[in-house]
């Protein structure tokens, strides 16, 4: 099953990223991404807290020591997804490889589905979304979509140490209600 699960409200959806202290520190101070963040490279956002923790090793991997929670507009999130192309060919989404290659060449956004993880990083039977924002979309993300940017490194470490005793400390992520056209575009499950 492929399902976008996230923390969201009527206006925003939360995504996560992990960066070096220099990039994260400058971003937190400015309330948005500024140098040394690079706008000319793909930046990957993840709506799943546990997938982000798996990816950055709870903030222990080099260059990923600081974990940021970024609340972005739902309109921006959906705009990115509507422009997306799966990072790999999927016959359930594209009629043939040529169609996928064409879409990929035109799309500024990549979508990848990876196994969701438990708090101990065991794979779960459903897939979690990662969204790669290309150079053409990063300015909108940085300048228009970000509503709030918060360093959650310490909270994540507290959760890491306590989650085995109290899973209620995990964010209460729930299925995000994707418009049907966007769900088709990114190959999300209909369930």
N, C-alpha and C positions, 0 to 999 in steps of 0.2 A: 504494500500500500504506500502510495506517495501522498503525503498530506502536509500542508503548511500549518505548523503549530507555532503559536506565538503569543506574547502578551500584547494586547491591543485594546484600544477604547474606540469611541466613535470617530476620533480624528487622527489617531496615531497608531503606529505599530512599532514594537521594539525589535531592533536588530543588534547584533553583537559583533565586535571586532577586537582583536588583540594586537598591540603594537609595542615597540620599544619604548622605554621611558621618555626619550626625547620627543618622539612623535606624539605620544599620549599626553605628556605634560603640556606641550604647546597647545594641543587641541582643547584640553580641559580648561586651561587658562583663558583661551579665546572663546570658548563655547562653540567652537566649530573647528574643522580641520584647516590648519595653516601650516606653512613650512616648519619643519622639514617633511611634512606629508607631501607626496608627489601626486599632482593631479593628472599626470600623463601616463599613469599605469593603471592596470585593472585593479580594482579594490573589491574584495569579497566580503559580503555581509551575510550574516547567519541569523535567522529568527529563533533558532533553537539554542537555549542556554546550555544544555548538556552537550550538544554537538560542538559548541564553541569551547566548552571546557575540555572536551576530548581533543580538539584540534590544538589548543594551546597548552595542554597539560596542566590545567588549573593555573596558568600564568607562570609556568616554570620553563618553558621553551625559550631559547635565545631569540630575541627580537619580538617576543610575544609576552613579555612580563607584565604588561599593564592591560587590563581588560576593560573595555568601554561598552556601556549600554547606550545605544543611540536611538532615541525616539524620533521617527521620521513620519511625515504625513502619509496617510493611507493613499492619498492620491499619487504621491511620488512613488510609493512602493508598487502600486498597481501599474503606474506608467512604466516603471522599469520592467515588470513582469510581462507587460503587453508587448514590449520590444524584444523579448528574450528569445533565445534559441537554446535548445538542449546542447550540452557540450559534447554529447555522443549521439550517433544515429540511433533512433528508436522507431521501429516499424509501426508501433501503436500510435505514434504522433505524426510521422512523416510517411507519405506514400512510397517514397524511394530515396536512395542515397543522394541523388542529384537534387531533389527538392530540399533536403536537409542542408546540403553543401551551399545551395543558393541562399537559403535563409540565414545560415551561419555567416556568410560573407557580408550580408546586409545588416545583421543584428549587432547593436552595440552592447548587448547584455547576454551573458551566459548563465544557464541554470544547470545545476548539478544536483542529483539526488544521491545521498549517501546514507548508509544504515544509521538510524538514530541510536543513541547510546544510553546505557544506564549510568548512574553516578559512579560506578566502578569501571565504566567504559566497555562493558560487554555489549555486543551488538543486539539491537532489538529487531523484531521482524518487520518494521516499517521503515520507510525512507524519510529523511529530513532534507530540507531545501537549503542550498547555498546559492547565492546570487552574485555573479561577477559583473560589476559595473565597469564598463569600458571607458576609455578616455573621453568619448563623446557624451557620456552620461554623468561622469564624476562631477562636473561643475554644477549641475542641477542638484545632485545629492548634497554636495557641500554647501552651496549657496542658498538653495530654496527648500529642500526637503527636511533638513535637520531642525527639529523643534527643541530638543534637549539632548545634551551629551554628558554622560555621568561616568566617572571612574568607579567601577565596582570591584576592583581588584581585591580589596580587603574583605568585602562581603562574600565574594566568590570563595576566598580561602576559608572563611568561617563556615560557609556551606559545605565545602569539601570535607572539613573535619567533623562536621556534625550530621551530615546527610545520612550516614548509615544508621544513626540512632533516631533521626527525625526527618523523614523524607518530605514533610510538610514545609521545610525550609526552601524547597525548590520553587522557582517561579511557577505560578499556576497557568501554564500555557494551554491554550485550547485551539481547536481547529479554526483557522482563519477562513472567513466566508468569501472565497474567490468568485468573482464573476465567471460565468461558465465559459466565455470566450478565452479568458486568461487561463483558466484551468486546462482547457484544451491546448493552448499555446505551450504551456510548460509541462504537459503530460501528467498533471495531478490526477489522483484517483477521484472518482466521482462519489465515493463513499464518505 
